[in-house]
Amino acid sequence: MSYLIFKSLHVISIIAWMAGLLYLPRLFVYHADAKPGSDVSETFKVMERRLLKAIMTPAMLASWGFGLWLAFGEGVVDMATDFWFHAKLLCVVLLSAFHMALAKWRKGFETDSNAHPARFYRFMNEVPTVLMIVIVFLVVVKPF
């Protein structure tokens, strides 16, 4: 029973984290076009900070915690033969690095020193989608 509870918490955490990974770059798209210091820019700063600190980072940490517990605490993964898990883990590390990049870019907006145009963030908005698709296929299909 505890396995199913932890698995459910893992999926819930992933959904919350992915929602933030998809939404924060979209906020950056609009924020990049806002005049620094304007009311709109200041509103985006609050939204971005709260999304990252109150939802995304706790969800990322919970995803990692529950996922590692499922993989190793329950012995679901055999690191010697489950190569799909190695690939999944690499993709999750890349998602975590993307999360850290978002945090860095948010600081640029916070200090009114954003260095990227809206088009950059539109492109970056696709990164978590691609990684999510790869992860889902790896977990469901287990191709190797």
Residue pairs with C-beta under 8 A, 6 or more apart in sequence:
3 70
3 74
6 66
6 69
6 70
6 74
7 66
7 70
9 62
9 66
10 62
10 63
10 66
10 67
10 70
13 59
13 60
13 62
13 63
13 66
14 59
14 63
16 55
16 56
16 59
16 62
17 56
17 59
17 60
17 62
17 63
17 95
17 99
18 128
18 132
19 55
20 51
20 52
20 55
20 56
20 59
21 56
21 95
21 98
21 99
21 102
21 128
22 125
22 128
22 129
23 51
24 48
24 51
24 52
24 56
24 102
24 106
25 102
25 121
25 122
25 124
25 125
25 128
26 121
26 125
27 44
27 47
27 48
27 51
28 48
28 102
28 105
28 106
28 109
28 114
28 116
28 118
28 121
28 124
29 118
29 121
29 122
29 125
30 44
30 118
31 41
31 44
31 45
31 48
31 109
31 114
32 114
32 116
32 117
32 118
32 120
32 121
33 118
34 40
34 41
34 44
35 41
36 112
36 114
37 112
41 109
41 112
44 109
45 109
45 110
48 106
48 109
48 110
49 106
49 110
52 102
52 103
52 106
56 99
56 102
57 99
57 103
60 96
60 99
63 92
64 92
64 96
67 92
70 76
71 77
71 85
77 85
79 85
79 86
82 142
83 144
84 138
84 139
84 141
84 142
84 143
84 144
85 138
87 134
87 138
87 144
88 135
88 138
88 139
91 131
91 134
91 135
91 138
92 135
94 131
95 128
95 131
95 132
95 135
98 124
98 127
98 128
98 131
101 124
105 114
105 116
105 121
108 114
108 115
108 116
137 143
